[in-house]
Amino acid sequence: MKFFFGCFLALIFLLLVVNPCFAVLSALKNDNHADLIEINNDIIVPAGSHVNSAVAVRGSVTVNGSVAKDVVAVGGSVRLKDKALVNGDVVAIGGQVTKDPGAMVTGSISEIALPGGFLQLEGLTKVSLIKGMIFFDLLVFIGFLALAMILVALFTSQLGVVSATTEKRLLASFLWGLLAVILIVPVIIVLIVSLVGIILIPVWVILALVALIFGYVGAAHLVGKKALYAFKVKGSSMMLETICGIVVIYLVCLVPIIGCILKALIGTVGLGSVVITRFGTQRG
C-alpha cells in the first residue's frame, strides 16, 4: 500500500510542480500579449506604438516608441531613437546600444561582449525570463524537498536501506543504476511492439520515475549524513540528514557542468541502490 501511495505522491509532484513551471515560462513569454520576440529577425518599435517588451535573438532592436519593460538584443544591437521611452533595462549581448539625445531609459543600459562567433541562446533572452527561471528553480526545489520529507516520513526504514547500500556498494550501485537507465527506453520499445504491452507503458514510466526519485532521496540522505559528520554533528534524525543532503546537492549543482554531472551521478547511484534492494525491502 505504501508503495502505491508513493507512486501517487510522485505523480502529484509532477503535476503540481513541474507542469505549472512550464506554465510560468509560457506566461512570461505571452504577458499582456504585447511582447515582441523574434529569432533571426530584427524588431522595430515605431513611433506612437506601445509594447510590453522587445527581445531579438540573433537580431537587432530599433525603438522609436514606448516599451513598458525590457529591450534585449542577443547577437545584435539596440538603437534607441529620439522618441524612444523604455521603462525597463536595455541590454545588448554581443552588440552595442546606441541612444539618441531624446531617448529616455528608466532602467540600466548594458553591453555584454561575447567572443567572436559565440552566441548564447539560453537563459539570457529576456531579463524577466531570468528572474522567472530563478523563481521557477526555487519552486521545483521546494516542491522536491517537501516530497522528500514525505517519503522519509513514510519509508524511513526503506530509504535507510537504500542509503546504506549506496555507502557500502557504491560501484555496484552505479553499475546497476547505469544498466537500469540504459534499459528504460528499450523496455518501452518492447512494450510498444507487443501491442498488449502498450497499456503498461505508463506504469513502466511511473515506476522508473518513482525509482529515480526514491533513489535520489536515499543518496541525498547519505550526502547529508556525511556533511553533518564533517561538521562533527552526530545523532541527527534521518529527516534532518536528508534535508541537509538535498540542500548541499542543490547548492553544488548550481555550478555549471560539474553540477549537472554530479546530479546525474547521484541519480544513477541512487537508482542502482533501489534496484539492488528492491526499493529498500531487501538489504543489499
C-alpha positions as CSV (number, residue, x, y, z in Angstrom):
1,M,0.0,0.0,0.0
2,K,2.8,2.4,0.9
3,F,4.5,1.8,-2.5
4,F,1.4,2.7,-4.5
5,F,0.9,5.8,-2.3
6,G,4.5,6.7,-3.1
7,C,3.8,6.4,-6.8
8,F,0.7,8.6,-6.3
9,L,2.9,11.3,-4.5
10,A,5.4,11.3,-7.3
11,L,2.7,11.8,-9.9
12,I,1.1,14.6,-7.8
13,F,4.6,16.2,-7.6
14,L,5.0,16.1,-11.4
15,L,1.5,17.6,-12.0
16,L,1.5,20.3,-9.3
17,V,5.1,21.4,-9.6
18,V,6.7,20.7,-12.9
19,N,3.7,21.5,-15.2
20,P,2.9,24.8,-13.5
21,C,6.6,25.8,-14.0
22,F,6.2,25.4,-17.8
23,A,3.0,27.5,-17.5
24,V,5.0,30.2,-15.7
25,L,7.6,30.3,-18.6
26,S,4.8,30.4,-21.1
27,A,3.1,33.3,-19.3
28,L,6.4,35.2,-19.2
29,K,6.5,35.0,-23.0
30,N,2.9,36.0,-23.6
31,D,2.4,38.5,-20.8
32,N,-0.3,41.0,-21.8
33,H,0.0,39.7,-25.4
34,A,2.2,42.7,-26.2
35,D,5.7,41.1,-26.2
36,L,7.8,41.3,-29.4
37,I,10.0,38.3,-29.6
38,E,11.9,37.4,-32.8
39,I,14.6,34.9,-33.7
40,N,16.8,35.6,-36.7
41,N,14.9,38.8,-37.3
42,D,15.1,42.4,-36.4
43,I,12.5,44.2,-34.4
44,I,11.2,47.7,-35.0
45,V,9.0,49.6,-32.5
46,P,7.7,52.5,-34.5
47,A,6.8,56.0,-33.1
48,G,3.5,56.0,-31.3
49,S,3.3,52.3,-30.6
50,H,3.3,50.7,-27.2
51,V,4.7,47.2,-26.4
52,N,5.4,45.3,-23.3
53,S,8.9,44.2,-24.1
54,A,11.1,43.6,-27.2
55,V,13.5,40.7,-27.4
56,A,15.5,39.8,-30.5
57,V,17.7,36.7,-30.7
58,R,20.3,37.0,-33.5
59,G,18.7,40.2,-34.5
60,S,18.7,43.9,-33.6
61,V,16.1,46.1,-32.0
62,T,15.2,49.6,-33.0
63,V,12.9,51.6,-30.7
64,N,11.1,54.8,-31.5
65,G,8.0,54.1,-29.4
66,S,7.2,53.1,-25.9
67,V,8.4,49.9,-24.2
68,A,6.9,49.1,-20.8
69,K,9.6,46.6,-19.7
70,D,12.9,45.5,-21.2
71,V,14.6,45.7,-24.5
72,V,17.1,42.9,-25.2
73,A,19.2,42.0,-28.3
74,V,21.1,38.8,-28.2
75,G,23.7,38.7,-31.0
76,G,22.6,42.1,-32.2
77,S,22.5,45.8,-31.3
78,V,19.8,48.1,-29.8
79,R,19.1,51.5,-31.4
80,L,17.0,54.0,-29.3
81,K,15.7,56.9,-31.4
82,D,14.6,60.3,-30.2
83,K,11.0,59.3,-29.3
84,A,12.0,56.1,-27.6
85,L,10.8,55.5,-24.0
86,V,11.9,52.3,-22.2
87,N,10.6,51.8,-18.7
88,G,13.0,48.9,-18.0
89,D,16.5,47.8,-18.9
90,V,18.2,47.9,-22.2
91,V,20.7,45.0,-22.9
92,A,22.8,44.3,-25.9
93,I,24.6,40.9,-25.8
94,G,27.3,40.7,-28.5
95,G,26.3,44.1,-29.8
96,Q,26.1,47.9,-29.0
97,V,23.4,50.2,-27.6
98,T,23.0,53.5,-29.5
99,K,21.0,56.2,-27.8
100,D,19.8,59.4,-29.4
101,P,19.6,62.5,-27.3
102,G,15.8,62.5,-26.9
103,A,15.5,58.8,-26.0
104,M,14.6,58.0,-22.3
105,V,15.5,54.9,-20.3
106,T,14.4,54.5,-16.7
107,G,16.5,51.3,-16.1
108,S,20.1,50.5,-16.9
109,I,21.9,50.2,-20.2
110,S,24.3,47.3,-20.6
111,E,26.5,46.0,-23.3
112,I,27.9,42.5,-22.9
113,A,30.7,41.5,-25.2
114,L,30.9,37.9,-26.5
115,P,33.9,36.1,-28.0
116,G,33.8,36.1,-31.8
117,G,31.2,33.7,-33.3
118,F,29.8,32.8,-29.9
119,L,26.1,33.3,-29.2
120,Q,24.5,32.2,-26.0
121,L,20.9,31.4,-26.8
122,E,19.7,30.1,-23.5
123,G,18.9,31.9,-20.2
124,L,19.6,35.4,-21.5
125,T,16.8,36.0,-24.0
126,K,14.9,38.2,-21.6
127,V,15.7,39.8,-18.3
128,S,12.3,39.0,-16.8
129,L,12.7,35.4,-18.0
130,I,15.9,35.1,-16.0
131,K,14.0,36.2,-12.9
132,G,11.3,33.8,-13.7
133,M,13.7,30.9,-14.1
134,I,15.2,31.6,-10.7
135,F,11.8,31.6,-9.1
136,F,10.9,28.5,-11.1
137,D,14.0,26.7,-10.0
138,L,13.3,27.6,-6.3
139,L,9.7,26.4,-6.7
140,V,10.9,23.0,-8.0
141,F,13.5,22.7,-5.2
142,I,10.9,23.5,-2.5
143,G,8.4,21.1,-4.1
144,F,11.0,18.3,-4.2
145,L,12.2,19.0,-0.7
146,A,8.6,18.7,0.5
147,L,8.2,15.4,-1.4
148,A,11.5,14.1,0.1
149,M,10.3,14.9,3.6
150,I,7.0,13.0,3.0
151,L,8.9,10.0,1.6
152,V,11.3,9.9,4.6
153,A,8.3,10.0,6.9
154,L,6.5,7.1,5.1
155,F,9.5,5.0,4.1
156,T,12.1,5.6,6.8
157,S,13.5,2.1,7.0
158,Q,13.4,1.5,3.2
159,L,15.3,4.7,2.5
160,G,17.7,3.8,5.2
161,V,18.5,0.6,3.5
162,V,18.9,2.4,0.1
163,S,21.3,4.9,1.8
164,A,23.3,2.2,3.5
165,T,23.6,0.2,0.3
166,T,24.8,3.3,-1.6
167,E,27.5,3.7,1.0
168,K,28.6,0.1,1.2
169,R,28.3,-0.8,-2.5
170,L,28.9,2.4,-4.3
171,L,30.4,0.9,-7.5
172,A,27.8,-1.9,-7.7
173,S,25.0,0.7,-7.2
174,F,26.4,2.8,-10.0
175,L,26.7,-0.1,-12.5
176,W,23.2,-1.3,-11.7
177,G,21.8,2.2,-12.0
178,L,23.6,2.7,-15.3
179,L,22.1,-0.6,-16.6
180,A,18.6,0.5,-15.4
181,V,18.9,3.9,-17.2
182,I,20.0,2.1,-20.4
183,L,17.1,-0.3,-20.3
184,I,14.4,2.3,-19.8
185,V,13.9,3.1,-23.5
186,P,14.4,-0.4,-24.8
187,V,11.7,-1.7,-22.5
188,I,9.3,1.0,-23.8
189,I,10.1,-0.1,-27.3
190,V,9.4,-3.7,-26.5
191,L,6.1,-2.8,-24.9
192,I,5.1,-0.8,-28.0
193,V,6.0,-3.7,-30.3
194,S,3.9,-6.1,-28.2
195,L,0.5,-4.4,-28.7
196,V,-0.8,-5.8,-25.4
197,G,2.1,-4.1,-23.6
198,I,1.2,-0.6,-24.7
199,I,-1.1,-0.2,-21.8
200,L,1.8,-1.0,-19.5
201,I,3.9,1.9,-20.8
202,P,2.5,4.5,-18.3
203,V,3.1,2.0,-15.5
204,W,6.7,1.5,-16.5
205,V,7.4,5.2,-16.9
206,I,5.8,6.0,-13.5
207,L,7.8,3.1,-11.9
208,A,11.0,4.4,-13.4
209,L,10.3,8.0,-12.1
210,V,9.4,6.7,-8.7
211,A,12.6,4.6,-8.6
212,L,14.7,7.6,-9.6
213,I,13.1,9.9,-7.0
214,F,13.3,7.2,-4.3
215,G,17.0,6.6,-5.1
216,Y,17.8,10.2,-5.3
217,V,16.4,10.9,-1.8
218,G,18.2,7.9,-0.4
219,A,21.5,9.1,-1.9
220,A,20.8,12.6,-0.6
221,H,20.4,11.2,2.9
222,L,23.9,9.7,2.6
223,V,25.3,13.1,1.4
224,G,23.6,14.9,4.3
225,K,24.8,12.4,6.8
226,K,28.4,12.7,5.7
227,A,28.1,16.5,5.5
228,L,26.9,16.7,9.1
229,Y,29.6,14.3,10.2
230,A,32.2,16.6,8.6
231,F,31.0,19.3,11.0
232,K,31.0,16.8,13.9
233,V,27.2,16.8,14.1
234,K,26.2,13.2,15.0
235,G,23.0,11.5,16.1
236,S,20.8,13.7,13.8
237,S,17.4,12.4,12.6
238,M,17.1,10.9,9.2
239,M,14.8,13.8,8.2
240,L,17.4,16.4,9.1
241,E,20.2,14.5,7.3
242,T,18.0,14.1,4.2
243,I,17.1,17.8,4.2
244,C,20.8,18.7,4.7
245,G,21.8,16.4,1.8
246,I,19.2,17.8,-0.6
247,V,20.3,21.4,0.2
248,V,24.0,20.6,-0.2
249,I,23.4,18.9,-3.6
250,Y,21.2,21.8,-4.7
251,L,24.0,24.3,-3.9
252,V,26.7,22.2,-5.5
253,C,24.6,21.6,-8.6
254,L,24.4,25.4,-9.2
255,V,28.0,25.1,-10.6
256,P,27.7,24.8,-14.4
257,I,28.6,21.4,-16.0
258,I,30.0,20.0,-12.7
259,G,26.6,20.4,-11.1
260,C,24.9,18.5,-14.0
261,I,27.4,15.7,-13.9
262,L,27.1,15.4,-10.1
263,K,23.3,15.3,-10.3
264,A,23.4,12.6,-12.9
265,L,25.8,10.5,-10.9
266,I,23.8,10.8,-7.7
267,G,20.6,9.8,-9.6
268,T,22.3,6.9,-11.2
269,V,23.8,5.6,-8.0
270,G,20.6,6.0,-6.1
271,L,18.6,4.2,-8.8
272,G,21.1,1.3,-8.6
273,S,20.7,1.0,-4.9
274,V,16.9,0.9,-5.4
275,V,17.3,-1.9,-7.9
276,I,19.7,-3.9,-5.6
277,T,17.5,-3.5,-2.6
278,R,14.1,-3.8,-4.3
279,F,13.0,-0.3,-3.1
280,G,14.7,-0.9,0.2
281,T,12.8,-4.0,1.1
282,Q,15.9,-6.2,0.9
283,R,19.4,-5.4,2.3
284,G,22.0,-5.3,-0.4
